[in-house]
Amino acid sequence: MNLALSIILIGVALILGAGVGVIIGNAYRKKVAEAEIGSAEQEAKRIVTDAMKTAEAKKKEAILEGKDEIHKLRNENDKELAERRKEVQRQERRIQQKEETLDRKLDNVEKKEERANKKIKEAEGKLAEAETIKKSQFEMLERISGYTVDQAKAYL
């Protein structure tokens, strides 16, 4: 009976040992699985954090590039606007010079016209004076000769 009891005890010990082993194995496997899950969660968090940092860096880079592009375009537009303003100023100066030239020419024409009108009036005055003198001389000749113009023509 000793032997049978020993075998039973050995069997019970083996069963108990196997049960304890299974329990310990399950606990160990659970602990390892939880550690792996925790490690995977940490890795996932790290990946998400890295992705967010990368996305933020790319966002900042894109914003900087956009600002640089805006600054570049603004400078180009400012240069183009300055060139256009200079061109407009040149054209305004040319127009102003032409206006001044036309004003001087108009003044010259007006002065010439005034001189011409003055000369015409002087000539008309002298012509009227000459007509008056001519008429008075004809009258004087008629008086001195005693003939009228028609009579003098008939006599000649």
C-alpha positions in Angstrom: 0.0 0.0 0.0 2.8 2.1 0.4 3.6 1.7 -3.1 0.1 2.5 -4.3 -0.1 5.4 -2.0 3.2 6.6 -3.2 2.1 6.3 -6.8 -1.2 8.1 -5.9 0.7 10.7 -4.1 3.2 11.0 -7.0 0.2 11.2 -9.4 -1.6 13.8 -7.2 1.7 15.7 -6.9 2.2 15.5 -10.6 -1.4 16.6 -11.3 -1.0 19.4 -8.7 2.4 20.3 -10.1 0.9 20.3 -13.6 -2.0 22.4 -12.4 0.3 24.9 -10.7 2.5 24.9 -13.7 -0.4 25.6 -16.0 -1.6 28.4 -13.6 1.9 29.8 -13.4 2.4 29.4 -17.2 -0.9 31.1 -17.8 0.0 33.9 -15.5 3.4 34.2 -17.1 1.9 34.1 -20.6 -0.7 36.7 -19.5 2.1 38.9 -18.0 4.2 38.6 -21.2 1.1 39.3 -23.4 0.3 42.3 -21.3 3.9 43.5 -21.6 3.8 43.0 -25.3 0.4 44.9 -25.5 1.8 47.7 -23.4 4.9 47.8 -25.5 2.8 47.8 -28.7 0.6 50.6 -27.2 3.7 52.6 -26.4 5.1 51.9 -29.9 1.7 53.0 -31.3 1.7 56.1 -29.2 5.3 56.9 -30.2 4.4 56.4 -33.9 1.4 58.6 -33.5 3.4 61.2 -31.7 6.2 61.1 -34.4 3.6 61.3 -37.1 2.0 64.3 -35.4 5.4 65.9 -35.0 6.2 65.2 -38.6 2.9 66.6 -39.7 3.4 69.7 -37.6 6.9 70.2 -39.1 5.5 69.8 -42.6 2.7 72.2 -41.8 5.1 74.8 -40.5 7.3 74.2 -43.6 4.4 74.6 -45.9 3.3 77.8 -44.1 6.9 79.2 -44.3 7.0 78.3 -48.0 3.6 80.0 -48.5 4.8 83.1 -46.7 8.0 83.1 -48.7 6.0 82.8 -51.9 3.6 85.6 -50.8 6.6 87.8 -49.9 8.2 87.0 -53.3 5.0 87.8 -55.2 4.5 91.0 -53.2 8.0 92.1 -54.0 7.5 91.4 -57.7 4.2 93.3 -57.7 5.9 96.2 -55.9 8.6 96.3 -58.5 6.2 96.1 -61.3 4.0 98.8 -59.7 7.1 101.0 -59.3 8.1 100.5 -62.9 4.5 101.4 -64.0 4.6 104.5 -61.9 7.9 105.6 -63.4 6.5 105.0 -66.9 3.4 107.0 -66.0 5.6 109.8 -64.6 7.7 109.8 -67.8 4.6 110.0 -69.9 3.2 112.8 -67.7 6.5 114.7 -68.1 6.4 114.2 -71.9 2.8 115.4 -72.0 3.6 118.4 -69.8 6.5 119.3 -72.0 4.3 119.0 -75.1 1.7 121.2 -73.4 4.3 123.8 -72.5 5.6 123.7 -76.1 2.1 124.1 -77.4 1.4 126.9 -75.0 4.6 128.7 -76.2 3.6 128.2 -79.8 0.1 129.4 -79.1 1.5 132.5 -77.4 3.7 133.1 -80.4 0.8 132.6 -82.8 -1.3 135.0 -80.7 1.5 137.6 -80.7 2.0 137.3 -84.4 -1.8 137.6 -84.9 -1.8 140.7 -82.7 1.1 142.2 -84.7 -0.6 141.3 -87.9 -3.9 142.9 -86.8 -2.0 145.9 -85.6 -0.3 146.2 -89.0 -3.6 145.7 -90.8 -5.2 148.5 -88.7 -2.2 150.8 -89.3 -2.4 150.0 -93.0 -6.2 150.6 -93.0 -5.6 153.9 -91.1 -2.9 154.9 -93.6 -5.1 153.9 -96.5 -8.0 155.9 -95.1 -5.6 158.8 -94.5 -4.3 158.5 -98.1 -7.9 158.4 -99.4 -8.7 161.5 -97.4 -5.5 163.2 -98.8 -6.3 162.1 -102.3 -9.9 163.3 -102.0 -8.7 166.7 -100.6 -6.1 167.0 -103.4 -8.8 166.2 -106.0 -11.0 168.8 -104.5 -8.1 171.3 -104.4 -7.3 170.5 -108.1 -10.9 170.9 -109.0 -10.9 174.3 -107.3 -7.7 175.4 -108.8 -8.5 174.2 -112.3 -12.1 175.1 -112.2 -13.1 171.8 -113.8 -14.8 168.8 -112.2 -13.3 165.3 -112.7 -15.8 164.6 -115.5 -15.1 167.9 -117.1 -11.3 167.4 -116.9 -11.7 163.9 -118.5 -13.8 165.3 -121.3 -11.3 168.1 -121.8 -8.4 165.6 -122.0 
